[in-house]
Amino acid sequence: MQSDSRVMDLVYGAVFGSLFPLFHFAARSFTRRERGHEIADQIANAFMVLRPRYLEAILGNTAQVLGLRPTHARVEQTAHEMVRQHARAWVDFFHFGQRPVEEALAQFASLEGMDRFDAVLAEGRGAILLTAHAGNFELGGILLRSRNLKVHAVYKPDRFAAVERLREGMRAQGGVVGIPVDGVGFSTLPLVRLLREGALVGMQGDRDFSLNGVPMPFFGREVPFPRGPWELAAMTGAPIITSFFYTDGDRRFHAHFGEPIRIEGGRGERMAAIQAGMRSYVADLEALIRRHPSQWYCFYPFWDDPARVVP
């Protein structure tokens, strides 16, 4: 969501242009990661005061997830915690991205499905690591770097240039190659080439920026999910591996790699396989969010996205 005022957009751009370098500095300067989290919490609290429009969208999304009214105390508590968790995820990304990879690895309490991931790598066909705006997906790059693996991350650039510069710098330092897209329609040829060469391609699967997604049931209502990753899998034969990274109450990290999903067969069979794969991914994502509702980061009305409303 963007401000309706160009002046306010400039103001917020200046604010974020100052805050995120501060995030970066704090994460580098403090030995104790918890100190960075304290600063992140303060910034998150200020954000909710300054941007009530965003908070309103978060409350609506959280209410749908929890099956409660937006004014319910649990909804308000979870929504505020989500903003803080999002800010802490940035601190963790900056903190561990500037330190020896062993420090981040020491924080992983579990690596679920790593054997499945390794089996796919052994095939040498490349793979699509399909994640979501949940937990801290940037940790995936750090985890792969520890195993001398490189991932090509497809992403939609942040509207604030200062934020994007910092994120890209940290990703590059961690061996992640960013592939920016605008969500309007982009050539898949570079991705096809990478996957056919056996590369790993990371993609987000929970936001339909192209507005041509496939409706899927999600927390009781249908909402479009992007078809791009699935069509790419059908074109290349590369398997899709659901990949989630999240944090527990002790601030420890967890990684989850799902069963590989393969889109094969003739045209009709491929479409059926795509729909089945998408249902599996959405169910996996919903299960994750039910367990950790404050770690799904969406700052616009997900089920009632104004971008999908026809005037």
Salt bridges, closest charged atoms under 4 A:
ASP4 OD1 - ARG53 NH1 3.82
ASP9 OD1 - ARG159 NH2 2.54
GLU38 OE1 - ARG35 NH1 2.87
ASP41 OD2 - ARG88 NH2 2.76
GLU81 OE1 - ARG84 NE 3.39
ASP92 OD1 - ARG33 NE 2.68
ASP92 OD1 - HIS37 NE2 2.80
GLU103 OE1 - ARG99 NE 3.87
GLU112 OE1 - HIS256 ND1 3.10
ASP118 OD1 - ARG147 NH1 2.74
GLU123 OE2 - ARG262 NH2 2.81
GLU138 OE2 - ARG171 NH2 2.96
GLU164 OE1 - ARG167 NH2 2.86
GLU168 OE2 - ARG171 NH1 3.25
GLU197 OE1 - ARG193 NH1 3.61
ASP206 OD1 - HIS133 ND1 2.84
GLU231 OE2 - ARG227 NH1 3.92
ASP248 OD2 - HIS254 NE2 2.84
GLU259 OE2 - ARG116 NH1 3.75
ASP284 OD2 - HIS256 NE2 3.17
GLU286 OE2 - ARG290 NH2 2.81
ASP304 OD1 - ARG221 NH2 2.96
